[in-house]
């Protein structure tokens, strides 16, 4: 909330004096005694009251007189107030004045007040349970468009380009490839890419004076999966770039005769003609699908850094990924997670942290020379290996 208000203050200064930032909706039920019960918005109201108390010495409000008996509520209020106070302890008096001004001139809420309690809870239900929640990439789209306000032509162009693409494919790009690679390259387990994780792809504010921001700005339009980018138009360029890169690596596996054996394994022995046909092949168990995704992630990470398809490097990456399938009869995303970061698990033939290896490699032949162990199961007939 503090970050959102800070950004709103900045936007108001940058764009126009009548700029407004909506911080939510509050639903009230007016009783016969002219008392207003808060049906939805309690957390927001209390947080804003705590904020006002921190930035205005003479601030007073009847909510401050409210006694909360619940221990969890008491703890949360105390924790939030402490956080707000510490946050402002590092700010100047001018920053406090800007927040006071924001309450008066920038921030607004929508207040819905009804007389019947049944209507109040009907509204609450509609507000919180109906409608399809925005996907993470839709939230990122809105965020980066806001960062492009001073470039109206570029905004329109970016929207046109993004809306021409399959939204399901954009969702898969982040959920199955970009976000796992971002985490695994840092040696940490990944998790589902939800709205809670979008900060990873908010990028660096244009005009930031940080050294790493200037470096990223000079690097554009060259992207790296493991590196940040400049907020705004570069987000849309980045999405397009990696959709093309993912298509390139699948085309290479499908069409390069040097990788025919890999294609046959991925497609269950079927010699398909196009990457699209390769994706349509439903072969093996769910565990096989996780292994195939792990291979594509590692290959995308490699190709993103070195932009070549060295035969030995690609085959080493393939052998590394599919040894997980040999090692484990039943596997899922958690198995991928542990294997990708090189978990020292005795069940794994290889404990190579492949994504970290790629991140730290200086030349592509370091990957070609990587020692990958290959185990054959003596109980499986040779024709089925």
Secondary structure, 3 states (H helix, E strand, C coil): CHHHHHHHHHHHHHCCCCCCEEEEEEEEEECCCCCEEEEECHHHHHHHHHHHHHHCCCCCCHHHHCCCCCHHHHHHHHHHHHHHHHHHHCCCHHHHHHHHHHHHHCEEEEEEEECCHHHHHHHHHHHHHCCCCCCHHHHHHHHHHHCCCCCHHHHHHHHHHHHCCCHHHHHHHHHHHHHHHHHHCCCCCCCCCCHHHHHHHCCECCCCCCHHHHHHHHHCCCCCCCCCCECCHHHHHHHHHHHHHHHHHHHHHHHCHHHHHHHHHHCCCCCCCCHHHHHHCCCCCHHHHHHHHHHHHHHHHHHHHHCCCCHHHHHHHHHHHHHHHHHCCCCCHHHHHHHHCCCCCCCCCCCCCHHHHHHHCCCCHHHHCCCCCCCCCCCCCHHHC
